[in-house]
Amino acid sequence: MPLPRLLLLLLIVICAAGFTVWVGAGLANNSPLGPIGVGVVLIVLVAGTLAWRIISNRR
């Protein structure tokens, strides 16, 4: 892979990660749940996603 293409790819990935963190921080800051509530919601979402994947693979 040519160096300019690699650098462009790295720049795009870093910008996308920064944008994701920025949006997540904004949503967490405006949430009435507070930091602990947001953490609990994220854990429940991850556990639910994993449970759904396990259940859907057994059908």
JOPELIN-V470225 format. One record per run of one state. SS is the DSSP state (hx for helix, st for strand, lp for the rest). FROM is the first residue (numbers start at 1). LEN is the number of residues. If there is no record, write none. Layout:
ss=(SS & SS)
from=(FROM & FROM)
len=(LEN & LEN)
This chain:
ss=(lp & hx & lp & hx & lp)
from=(1 & 3 & 31 & 34 & 58)
len=(2 & 28 & 3 & 24 & 2)
